[in-house]
Amino acid sequence: MTAAAAPSPAGAPAGASTRVGSLDFVRGVVMILMAIDHVRVYSGVPAGGPTPGVFFTRWITHFVAPAFVFLAGTAAYLHGRRVGRAALARFLVTRGAWLVLLELTVIRVSWTFNVDFAHYLLAGVIWMIGWCMILLALLVYLPTRVIGGFGVATILGHNLLNYLPAETWKSLGEGPLGWLWSLVYGGGAVELGPGGPPLIILYVLVPWIGVMAAGYAFGLVVQMEPERRRTLCIRLGVALTVAFVALRALNGYGDRNHWSAGAPLSFLATSKYPASLLFLLMTLGPMLVLLGVAERARGRIAGAVTVFGRVPFFYYLLHIPLIHLLACLVSLVRTGAVDPWLFANHPMLPPEVPNGYMWSLPLLYLVWLVAIAILYVACRWYAALKARRRDWWLGYL
């Protein structure tokens, strides 16, 4: 690894560097995991299933969105410490709007390799992060602990909406402000004007704005002395994980999907859309434990993982078209032609997988490893570029 790409020691004091190595390491881990699910999109393998291999291929990637959103809040806090609240608010608004625009254009084309925007638009994770950043810009003038309290209350309490009568849910979705309900919590498709394309809202704002707000307040922890920070992260992560197991065992509040003793994997099959309390406990708990463990991460593997975490959005923009191209190459090698199915609309509303197309899990993971190797080279170059230069536009990639 070149000196420019080598990470700061994960346990370095927060004030000793503009970055905290453990944050970059955890971001790198979740970016690597994310690529598994996005390779799966083009493999024809279903999103979860009755067999452990298929189930865990999807489940392991559930850690990505919570960690990404939580740490985006933490990064916002650290940025605000350097530039002040007013400059932070401006940055969050402009970057948030930029993310929303990219989700509806560049990322949409990357998923589909077509420009049939009339078919649908997808409000995915980048859309959600963009809007949450815009909302966070309104919150940053409040005391940090108040922001954290808002975040925790949102995470803990939003599942109370599950107890609304079905008639109330229907009226909220069909009323004059139904589009707003869909954006905030209901999800689903929103028609963009008469005859316009549907906007499929996959990631709603609640509870994700709570996750980002909690991550923002977590910046107070990041500023602690490394050993204290490490201990607190591990203890908090273990507490959240134990809370998940206890609440899930009760089969009550926290998730609308209950588990069954006859289907052991259902214990882990929590709701992601919208993200339930149990989904967030299940994912944020281990993430915090990893964050604490990463304080002592050293060596070449840790350094390579950290490279991805230093340039997460650059990685995101690059990995979808790269994986899509690799899927086209796999189709060409296997069948002598690129299957038209790969130019259908993904990851939402794809046509039925053609007979004989579905990949085996070993092939899926092989393509994932190839993609990660290529992405590492690109991300190492871009991380070195960001280390050398301070151009304003680098903050938006």
Order of alpha helices (4+ residues) and beta strands (2+ residues): alpha-alpha-alpha-alpha-alpha-beta-alpha-alpha-alpha-alpha-beta-beta-alpha-alpha-alpha-alpha-alpha-alpha-alpha
